[in-house]
Amino acid sequence: MDKGGKSRMDKKILIATPVHQDEDIFREFLFSLNHLIIPYGYSADVFFILHNCPNLKVYLQEGQYTEINNDVVLRQEGANGRKQWTQENYSIVAEMRTSLLKKAREEKYDYLFMVDSDVLLHPKILKMLITDNKDIVSSLSWTKPNLSSNLEIPCGMDEGWGVYKDVSFALNPALYAIGWTGRCTLISSRIFNNPNISYYQIPGVDNTGSEDYAFCLRCYCNFPDLEICMETRFPSRHLYNKKEYYRWMIEKAKYFKEKKREI
């Protein structure tokens, strides 16, 4: 990770996520992190929970990961080519994400950057998210809800927030208040220092099987002044399947050549 300088008063960022990932896609995810600009006055650590993927350890150093190996299949491919999730899947991911909130709290980080392991970050996005000065702010990326269709929607903003009808916010890059988010999210210490915040399902409340939705809803309940936002400048890229990975590998050199000019 590129650093813009260090000081004795560095603020700390934990970049973390649960991981069950294709090896090729995980390598590109790490490549993306290594090109991430860390703002002046900040330092960053990475930490991953490897779920049933011991082959990925070779890409990490001691202290950058822990392992969970069990009989649970975290995700499966559905008939439409998309990953299919069960309530058991969501519960396991919720437990892992909640443990990362606890790690950030106990180790006194200033920010937790929860980034899914199939997301490629724009080099300037972390600096932008910190500059936005929000307690919960995510980066825009696009995905296909159905791989047989050409329709793409913004990740982290699902049907309940009307994105099928209106994605004009993405055509006018800026910071937008949204209902809830996930996938690539910067979380401030004000949020994770509250022990009531977790990713666990909320009993009797619809849609909280999605751990990101449950997290955001809990945050709203505990912080009445909270505004959850999405940053649409410097979008991230979502390698949601191997086909997208191959597309990325063709475009990779051109992408970073263009981003270097921007920086």
N, C-alpha and C positions, 0 to 999 in steps of 0.2 A: 504494500500500500504506500502510495506517495504521501509524504508528510510535508506540510508547509512550515515546519519548524516546531521546536519543543521548548518548554519552559518548566520551571520548577512547580508552576501552578497549573499544570495540564489538567484539563477535565477529561474524564474517561468515558469511552464508548465501548460497549460490548456488542459485537456483531455476532449473532447467534441464531440457530435454528435447529429443529429436528431434521434428520436427513434419512431418507430412504430413496436412493437415486441411482439412475443409470450412470456408469462410471464416466463415459464420455461427457455427458451433460454436467456432471459434478466438476470435472476438470475445467470446463469453460466457466462455470460459476466461480471457481477459485481464481481463474485468470482475471475475471471481472473484478473481484475483490482486490487483487494485486494492483489494479490500475485505478483504484478508487483514491481520490484526493482527500486526505484527512486535513481538516481546517487547522490553521495556526492556533496553538494553544490547546489542542486536543491530542490525545493518544487513543489508539484503538486496539482491542484484543478480539480474537475470534474464538468461538467455542461452539462445537457441534455435538448433538446427541445422535450417534450413528445407530439406527434401528435396523438390525438384520442386514447390515452391509459392511462386514469386516474388511472387504477388499478396498475400501476407501481410506483405510488407515494410512496407507503408504504415501498419501498426499498431504498428511498432516504431521505436526510435531507433537511431542509429548506435552500434555497440558492443554491441547487445543480440542480435545474431544473426550467423550465418554461413550461407552457402548451399552446397548440393550439388545440382547439376542434371545428371541423366544419363538413360539410357534405361530404367532399372529402374522397373517398376510396383511400388510398395511393398506394396499390398494390393488385393484384389479382393473383390467381393461374391459369396458362395456361394449355393447353392440355398436354404438356410435363412434367408437374409437377413443372416447374420453375415459379418464380414470373414474372408477366407481367407488364411492365411499359408503361404508356402513356406520351404524351408530358405534359399534366397537372401534372402528378406525378413528372416528372423531374423538372418542373418549381417550384413546391412547395418545393421540396428538395433543389433546387438551392437557393431559398430565405432563407431557414433555415440555410444552410451552410454558405451563405454569411453573415448572421447575426452573426455567430460564428467568422468569420474573424474580423468583426467589434468589437465584444466583446474583442477578444484577443488584438486588436490594442488599443482600448480605455482604457483597464485595464492594459496595458503595460506588457503583457506577453512576454517572450523570445521565447517560442515555443508554437505552437498549435498542439496537437496530435489528429487528426481527425480519430476516430476508429469506424467503423460500429458496431452496437449493436448485431451482430451475429458472431463476431470475438472473439476468445479466444487467448490471448497473451501469448507467452513464457515469463516467469518471467524476462529474461535478455534482451528482445528486445528493450525496451526504452533506456537502457544504451548503447546498440550497435548502435542504430540509432543516438543518440547524438554524440557518438564517431566518427561516419562516417563523421560528420561535413559537411553535405550537406544542401542546402536550402529546398529541397523537397526530402524526401527519405521514401520509404514504406517498409513494411514487406511482405515477400512472404506468401501466403496461396493459397490453391487449391480449385477449385470448379468444378462442372459438368455443362457444358452448356446445356446438355440434360440428364435428370435423367434416361432415358431408356437405356443410354449407360454407359459403364465403363470408358469412356474417361474423364480425369480431366485436367484442364488447370490452370495456375497461375492466381489468382485473380488480377485485376488491369492491366493486359496486354492482351488486346483483339486481335481479329483476325488480325487487321491492323498491328500488330507488329510481325506476323509470329510465334506465340507461338505454333500453332498446328503442325508446321513443326519442331521446334527446341526448346526443353526445357532442353538442356544440361546444361544451366546456373544453373538450379536448382539441377543438379546432382553434381555440383562442387561449393559448398557453398562459396559465396563471395559477394562483392558489385558490381552491374552491372548497367551501364547506360542504360536507357530504354526510350521509346518515351513518354509515359504518364502513369499515375497510379492513384490509389484511394484505397478505402476500409480501409486501415490502414496506414496512412500517417503522418509523422512528418513534420511540416511546420515552417520555421524560421521566426523571426520577420521582416527580410529584405523583405520577400514576403508579409505578411499580413499588414505591415505598409504602403504599397502602396495602396491608396484608389481606384486605377483603377482595382485592382484584385477582381474578383468575380467568382461565379459559374454560372452566368446567361448564357443562350444560346446566341451565337453570330449570329446575323441575317445574313442570306445568306451564312453561312459557314456550310458545311456538318458535321454530327456527333456531333455537339455541343448541341444536345438535351440531351446527356449524360453530366450531370453537372461536373463530374470529368474531362472529356476531355476538356470542355470549360474552366475550371479553369486552366488546364495545358497549354492550348494554349495561354491564356491571359498572363500567367507567362512567357512563351517563348518570347512573343512580348514585354513585359516590361523589361525583363532582358536578353539581348542577350548572356550573359556569362553563363546562367543557364544550369545546368546539373541535370536532374531528374534521380533518382537512385532507385533500388530495392535491399534490403538486403535479401539474401537467407539463411544466417545463422539464426538459431533460428526461424524457420517458425511459423506462426500463424495458427490457425485452424478455419475453416469456418463452422459454424452450419447453413447451408443454408436451412435446413428443419427439421421437427420433427424426421425423421428417423436418421439423423445425430446426433441429440440431444441424442437419445436413445443409439446410438453407443458410443457417448462420455461418457455417464453416466456409461457404462460398463467398459470403459478404463480409466476413470478419475483417480482413485487411483494409478494405475500403472504409468500413465503419470507423476504425480507429484512426485512419488517416484523416478523415473528416473531423473526428472529435478532437484530434491534436490541434487542428487549425482553430477550432472553437476555443480551446483552452488558451 
